[in-house]
C-alpha cells in the first residue's frame, strides 16, 4: 500500500530508479516483504533529513521497527555505503570528473594547550 502523503525528503521517480537497483534483492524464501521498498528508503531519508527519532515517525510511514530493521541489516551488509559510493560516482561523472576523488582535505584548527 503506497503512502498518499509525500515529504520533501522523499525520492523522486528518477532518484528511485537510480537507487532501486543498488538495493539487495528481496529474499525468495520465507515471508514476502509487507512494505514497499521505496517507502522503506523514504522513511530512512525522512529520519536522516529531519533528525527525528525512529519512534516519532508519522503514522503514514511503515512501522518504525520494520524500517529500523531494514536500515540495520543494510548497514551491516554495507548496502548504505555501496549506495552512497555509487551515487557519488554517478554525480562526479555527470560533472565530467573521475568517479573516485583523488585528494582529500582535512581542515584542522590549532588548539592552544594550557598556559602554565
Secondary structure, 3 states (H helix, E strand, C coil): CCCCCCCCCCCCHHHHHHHHHHCCCCCCCCCCCCCCHHHHHHHHHHHHHHCCCHHHCCCCCCCHHHHHHHHHHHHHHCHHHHHHHHHHHHHHHHCCCCCCCCCCCCCCCCCCCCCC
